[in-house]
Amino acid sequence: MRNVEAGEASPIIVGAHYDTVPGSPGADDNASAVAALIELAGLLRKERLPIRFVAFANEELPYHMGPEMGSWVSARRSREQAEPLRGMISLEMLGCYRDEPGSQRYPPPLNLIYPDRGNFIAFVGDVGARALVRESISLFRKHAQFPSEGVAAPAFVPGIMRSDHASFRDQGFPALMVTDTAYNRNPRYHKASDTPDTLDYERLARVTLGLAAVLRDLAAENR
């Protein structure tokens, strides 16, 4: 498996892994994010923005955080070539939204702070990425009428670094994950029941349009 890239070396990378675990169709994990990635590339292509779009291979086990992980290869190359990478955004599961009370879980101590309804999109990074998290969610809230939450927590908090952004953080680049929070919300995570009919396409589309606006503003700062 190989990474699939669109665009040249740029200060902004947007990526989503296209593999899934054996036995799961992977509709939310991670076809929902790949669909958003393709749509974002199509929406922004004619604007010639300084953004590289990448569909990453091998995010799932047994490759996760190893030398064959697609984002690990990409991040190492960016470091070796001294690319002026200002930010990397990993799209990780964007299609599950739930409105019922108690539908959202968190690792402690985040459960004491955030809402218990899984109707929002999350911008997630470690403490070192807090500036990018803050800026990105601020831009999203400026442009999108959609519930959103942001967190920059220590890397040891479960789930904070479980996507392709971790590869770029390991190389010292600002990076975050945009996610529906995966197993903290979606009961079909890594199961055969993760099928296309379970996705919320209307809310996925709204999130994608909001992210397009975020990327326009981030890219404008690097022209």
N, C-alpha and C positions, 0 to 999 in steps of 0.2 A: 504494500500500500504506500502511496505517496501523497504529499501535500499538493493541493491544487491552488494556485495563486493567480490573482488578477491585480495588476499594478506593479509599479517599480518600487524601489526602496523609498520609504515615506516616513514621516514623523509619527504617523498613526497607523496601527494595524488593528483590523477587526477580524476575528476568527471564530470558527465553530468546528468541533470535531464531527466527522461524518461516520465514524464507526459506532457499533453498538455491541452489547454483550451477547454471547451466544444464547439463542433461544428467545430473544426479545426482538420484536419488529422495530423497536426504538423510535416510535412516533414522537414522543416528547423528548426522549434522550437518544439521539439528539437531532432528529429530522426537523423538529420545530425550529431549532436555531439555525440549521443549515438553510431552511426555506427563508428565514429572515435575512440571513447573510446574502443569499442570491438576490433577494428583492432589494436590499440596500445597495448592492453593487449596481443593479439595474437602474434604480432611482437616481443614483449619484454619478453614474458613468459620464454623462454628457457635461457635467459641471467641472470635470478634470480636477477634482480635489486631490490633495496630497494624502491619499489613503490607500493602503494595500489590504485587499481582502483575501483571506486564506481559509480554505477548508482543510483542517488538520486530520492526518491519519493517526491511528494508534493511541487514542487517549485512554481507552479502557484497559483494564488488566488483560494480559500480564505485562503490558508495555508502560503502564502509568508511571511517570517520573523516571523512566529509564531512557537510555540513549537511542532507542527506536521510536520513542514518542514523537509524533510529528511536530508538536509545538516546541519540544526540547531542541530538536534539530534546528528549527527556525530561529529560536531565541539565541542559540549558540552562534549561528551564522551572523545574526545582527550584531552580536557583541564582537565577534572576530573581525567584522568589516567596519566596526566603529560607526554603525548607523546612528544618526541623530534621532533616535526613537523617543518621542515625547510621551507616548501612551499606547498601551495595548488593551483592547476590550475583547474579552472572551464571552461569546454567547453560549449559554449552557442551560438548555431546557427552558422554553419560553411559552409553552402551550397549555399549562394547567392552571386554572383559577377556580377558587371555591369560595362561596359566600357564607356558608353556614358557620356558626360559632364553633370554635374548637377545631377548625379545619387546618390550622397552621401550627406547626411545632417548631421548636428551636433548641439548640444545645444550650445548657446553662452557661452563663447567666442571662443570655439574650432573651429567654422566655419571660424575664421580669420587666422587659422594656417595650417589646414590640407587640403589635395587635395579634389577636387569635383567629382572625379570618384570613384565609389564603387568597385574597382578592387583589394583591399588589404585585408589582415587579420589584426585584431587589437589586441594588448596586452594592457589590460586596468586594472588599479588599482587605489586605492586612494593614497593620498600622503604618507601614512605610508607604502605602499607596493612598493615604487618607486625603491628600490634596486632590488627586485625580478622582476619587470617589466623591468628594465634596463638589468639585466643579461639574462632574458629569450629571449627578442627580439634580443639581441646581439648574442646569440647562434643560434637563428632561422636564422638570416641573414648570419651567418657563414656557415650554412649547406644547406639552401634552397634558390634557385633562384626564389623568389616569393615576390611580393610587400608586405610590412608590415609597420605598424605604431604603435607607442607606446605612451601611455599617463598615467601619474600619476597625477590625478587632485583631488581637494577637494571632499569629499564624497557627498557634497550637489549638485554637478553638475549632472543634470538629466542623468540617465543611467549608471553612474559610478559604482553603487553598486547594479544593478538589476540582480543579478544572485547568484549562490550558494557560490561564494567566499565571499560574504558579511557576511555569517554566521561565517566563519572562521576568518574574520577580527574582528568581534564582540568579538571573544574569544582571540584576541591578536595575531593570527598567520599571517605570511606573506601569502597573497593570491591575485590572479589576475584572470581575465577573458580573454579567447581567444574567439574572436567573429567576425562575419561578420557585426556587429553593429546593428542587429535586425531591429527595425522599422525606424532607420535612413537610411536604404537602401532598405529593403525588403517591397514592397507594399502589400504583402500577409500576413504580420505579424498578427497572431491571427485570421485569416480568413479561410473560407472553401476552399479558393483557394490555401492554403499552401500545395500543393500536390507534390508527388515524381517527376513528370515530369518537375517541375520547377527548380530542383536543378542542379547545375553545378558540375557534378561528377568528371570531370577531375581535376578541381581546388581543390575540396574537398580532393581528393587523394593526391595531391601535398602538401597541408597544413598538412595532417596527417603524411606523411613521414617526413616533416620538424619537426613536433612536436616529432616524435619518436627520432630524433637526439638530440633535446633539452633535452628530458628526459634522454637519455643515458648520456649526459654530466653532467646534474644536479645530477643524481644518482651516477656517478663516484666520485663526490666530497664528497659523504656521505658513501663511503665504508671504 
